[in-house]
């Protein structure tokens, strides 16, 4: 079951950042990944980026990729869904 939430951000804040709501969402995903609050897969999904684009973005910002058992298990689930295993 999937659920979403909405966060209200004043227009003035969005205007001040000179970013689109999608760009803000991507930055939040990157920040949460960097802080260890989201796995690579979940952060990439939230950012709405391909695996390679997300990895390149992290690399360009010198953000190390941490890959743990949870990431591995999430990858296995995704591969099973795609019938790749």
Phi, psi and omega in degrees: 000132182247140178225150176236158175232158177248143176242128179275124177237121181303143179305324181298324180290314178299317179297317182296326180282342184058038180234154174279163175303324177296321178294320177297318179297318178298316180296322177296317179299316179296315180299315181295324175295313182301325181277357180079017182271338176231145174289167178303312182298315181291321178294318178298317178298314180297322181288343181069035184242157173290163179304312184292320180295319180294316180297319178295321178298315178298317180297319181294336178261006180057040176262116182293146178268120176257126184237112183244188182299320179298318177299316179300315180295321177296321178295319178299317178299315180297318179295321178295320177299325180273003182058039180263353178242000000 
